Amino acid sequence: MDSNSHIQMNRYLIETPHTAQDCQQIIDLVYAMGYLSHFEWGCLSGDHTGWAIIEAENEAQARLAVPSLIRRKARVVKLTKFDGKDVTNQKTHSMNVIEKSG
């Protein structure tokens, strides 16, 4: 790979629900995997869930930030950031779809 090419990284929101019984083990595993600084937790508020935003090539790679104990239960969502131009274009597209279907 030459220095001018790079892999496009996408951003993913990861949600990791877990039980109160598994809580400390999950946090320990995330720490051991090196992702603790990426996660924020609702556990002390009674919502045993961790959330993180991870940069990865694809959903499968992003899911690897989750301990295998709860990996299948994790929710991974690819994120998209919109700017003003995107919003205007989306409104125009939506209006055209409504006009064609009506």
C-alpha positions in Angstrom: 0.0 0.0 0.0 1.5 3.4 -0.9 1.5 6.4 1.4 -1.2 8.2 -0.6 -3.8 5.4 -0.1 -5.6 4.8 3.1 -8.5 2.6 4.3 -11.7 4.4 4.8 -12.7 4.0 8.5 -16.4 4.2 9.4 -17.7 5.2 12.8 -20.0 2.7 14.7 -22.1 3.1 17.8 -21.8 0.0 20.0 -24.4 -0.8 22.6 -23.6 -3.6 25.0 -26.4 -4.6 27.3 -25.4 -7.0 30.1 -26.7 -8.2 33.5 -25.8 -6.9 36.9 -24.2 -10.2 37.6 -22.0 -9.9 34.5 -21.2 -6.2 35.0 -17.8 -6.3 36.7 -16.6 -9.1 34.4 -17.7 -7.2 31.3 -15.9 -4.0 32.4 -12.8 -6.1 33.3 -12.8 -7.7 29.8 -13.3 -4.4 28.0 -10.4 -3.0 30.0 -8.2 -6.1 29.2 -9.1 -5.7 25.5 -7.9 -2.0 25.5 -11.3 -0.4 24.8 -12.2 0.9 28.3 -11.5 4.5 27.3 -13.9 4.2 24.4 -16.9 3.1 26.5 -19.3 4.9 28.8 -21.5 3.0 31.2 -25.0 3.3 32.6 -24.5 0.6 35.2 -24.3 3.0 38.3 -27.7 4.4 37.2 -29.2 0.9 37.1 -29.0 0.6 33.3 -26.4 -2.2 32.7 -25.3 -1.1 29.3 -22.1 0.2 27.8 -21.9 2.5 24.9 -18.9 3.3 22.6 -18.2 5.0 19.3 -15.5 3.0 17.5 -13.8 3.6 14.2 -13.6 0.4 12.1 -13.5 -0.8 8.5 -16.8 -2.6 8.9 -19.4 -3.8 11.4 -17.7 -7.1 12.0 -14.5 -5.4 12.9 -16.3 -2.9 15.2 -18.0 -5.8 17.0 -14.6 -7.2 17.9 -14.4 -4.4 20.5 -17.1 -6.2 22.5 -16.1 -9.1 24.8 -17.1 -12.5 23.3 -19.3 -13.1 26.4 -21.9 -10.5 25.1 -20.8 -10.0 21.5 -23.9 -11.6 20.0 -26.2 -9.4 22.1 -24.3 -6.2 21.2 -26.0 -3.7 18.9 -23.6 -2.1 16.3 -24.9 0.8 14.2 -23.0 2.5 11.5 -23.1 6.3 12.0 -23.5 9.0 9.4 -22.8 12.7 10.0 -24.9 15.2 8.1 -24.1 18.8 7.3 -26.5 21.5 6.0 -26.0 20.6 2.4 -26.9 16.9 3.2 -30.1 18.0 4.9 -31.2 20.2 2.0 -30.5 17.4 -0.5 -32.4 14.9 1.7 -35.4 17.2 1.9 -35.5 17.6 -1.9 -35.2 13.8 -2.4 -38.0 13.2 0.1 -40.3 15.7 -1.5 -39.6 14.1 -4.9 -40.5 10.7 -3.6 -43.7 12.0 -2.0 -44.7 13.7 -5.3 -44.1 10.6 -7.3 -46.1 8.3 -4.9 -49.0 10.7 -4.5 
